[in-house]
Amino acid sequence: MPTIRATCSDCGDVELTTADVRVRVCIEDSSGEYQFRCPTCRMSVVKPAEARVVDLLVASGVEFSTWSLPAELFEPRSGNALTHDDLLDFHHMLEGDSESWFGELEALVDGHQPLI
């Protein structure tokens, strides 16, 4: 079984087998990455991989899969971008009366009332 050398950000260079590594490629933009669990610290490590690296790993017997970007990324966007203040206001709304926060949010989205 081939030995694969990779780098863990905490432990440095580690040696893996093909069974320890997974490769996946995004269908929409062809970006690739490989993932492994560090044999020393047991943390999951994900690294970007160019097409050449993906081909080499797959040819070595590494498990390969594809994935798609979430459909929400392709939905039309309108309105202003959220700000940090919007996020804080939403957080305060959630901390309030748990029975009414959703109704307040619906009214806000419909444009019927200000958040505060």
C-alpha positions as CSV (number, residue, x, y, z in Angstrom):
1,M,0.0,0.0,0.0
2,P,1.5,3.4,-1.0
3,T,2.6,5.8,1.8
4,I,1.3,9.4,1.5
5,R,3.0,12.3,3.3
6,A,0.9,15.2,4.4
7,T,1.3,18.0,6.9
8,C,-0.7,18.6,10.0
9,S,-0.6,22.2,11.2
10,D,0.1,21.1,14.8
11,C,2.2,18.0,14.3
12,G,4.1,18.7,11.1
13,D,4.8,16.0,8.5
14,V,2.9,12.7,9.0
15,E,2.8,9.5,7.0
16,L,-0.6,8.0,5.9
17,T,-1.9,5.2,3.9
18,T,-4.4,5.5,1.1
19,A,-7.1,4.3,3.5
20,D,-6.4,7.3,5.7
21,V,-7.1,10.0,3.1
22,R,-10.2,11.2,1.3
23,V,-10.3,13.4,-1.8
24,R,-13.3,15.4,-3.0
25,V,-13.9,17.8,-5.9
26,C,-16.6,20.4,-6.3
27,I,-18.7,19.8,-9.4
28,E,-19.4,23.5,-10.1
29,D,-15.9,25.0,-9.9
30,S,-13.6,21.9,-10.0
31,S,-11.8,22.9,-6.7
32,G,-10.3,19.9,-5.0
33,E,-9.4,19.1,-1.4
34,Y,-8.1,16.2,0.6
35,Q,-8.9,15.3,4.2
36,F,-7.3,13.0,6.7
37,R,-7.2,12.5,10.5
38,C,-3.8,13.2,11.9
39,P,-2.4,9.9,13.3
40,T,-0.6,11.9,16.1
41,C,-3.1,14.4,17.4
42,R,-6.3,12.8,15.9
43,M,-7.5,16.2,14.5
44,S,-9.2,16.3,11.2
45,V,-7.2,18.1,8.6
46,V,-8.5,19.5,5.3
47,K,-6.1,20.9,2.6
48,P,-6.8,22.3,-0.8
49,A,-5.6,20.2,-3.7
50,E,-4.8,21.1,-7.3
51,A,-6.0,18.9,-10.1
52,R,-2.6,17.3,-10.4
53,V,-2.6,16.3,-6.7
54,V,-6.2,15.0,-6.9
55,D,-5.2,12.8,-9.9
56,L,-2.1,11.5,-8.1
57,L,-4.0,10.6,-4.9
58,V,-6.9,8.9,-6.8
59,A,-4.4,7.0,-9.0
60,S,-2.8,5.8,-5.7
61,G,-6.1,4.4,-4.5
62,V,-7.5,7.2,-2.3
63,E,-11.3,7.3,-2.0
64,F,-12.8,10.0,-4.3
65,S,-16.1,11.8,-4.1
66,T,-17.7,14.9,-5.6
67,W,-19.9,17.5,-4.0
68,S,-22.1,20.5,-5.1
69,L,-22.3,24.0,-3.9
70,P,-25.5,24.8,-1.9
71,A,-28.4,25.9,-4.1
72,E,-28.8,29.0,-1.9
73,L,-25.6,30.5,-3.5
74,F,-27.4,30.7,-6.8
75,E,-30.5,32.4,-5.5
76,P,-31.1,36.0,-6.4
77,R,-30.1,38.5,-3.7
78,S,-31.8,41.8,-2.9
79,G,-31.7,44.3,-0.2
80,N,-28.9,45.6,1.9
81,A,-26.2,43.4,3.2
82,L,-26.4,42.4,6.9
83,T,-24.2,44.5,9.2
84,H,-22.7,43.7,12.6
85,D,-25.4,45.9,14.2
86,D,-28.1,43.8,12.4
87,L,-26.6,40.6,13.9
88,L,-26.4,42.1,17.4
89,D,-30.1,43.3,17.1
90,F,-31.1,39.8,16.0
91,H,-29.2,38.3,19.0
92,H,-31.0,40.6,21.4
93,M,-34.3,39.7,19.8
94,L,-33.6,36.0,20.4
95,E,-32.7,36.6,24.0
96,G,-36.1,38.3,24.6
97,D,-39.5,36.7,24.9
98,S,-39.1,33.3,23.2
99,E,-42.8,33.4,22.2
100,S,-42.7,36.5,20.0
101,W,-39.3,36.7,18.3
102,F,-40.4,34.9,15.1
103,G,-43.4,37.2,14.7
104,E,-41.2,40.2,15.2
105,L,-38.8,38.8,12.6
106,E,-41.6,38.1,10.1
107,A,-42.9,41.7,10.5
108,L,-39.4,43.0,10.0
109,V,-38.9,41.0,6.8
110,D,-42.2,42.2,5.5
111,G,-41.1,45.8,6.2
112,H,-43.9,46.5,8.7
113,Q,-41.7,47.5,11.7
114,P,-38.2,48.5,12.6
115,L,-36.1,46.0,14.6
116,I,-35.8,48.2,17.6
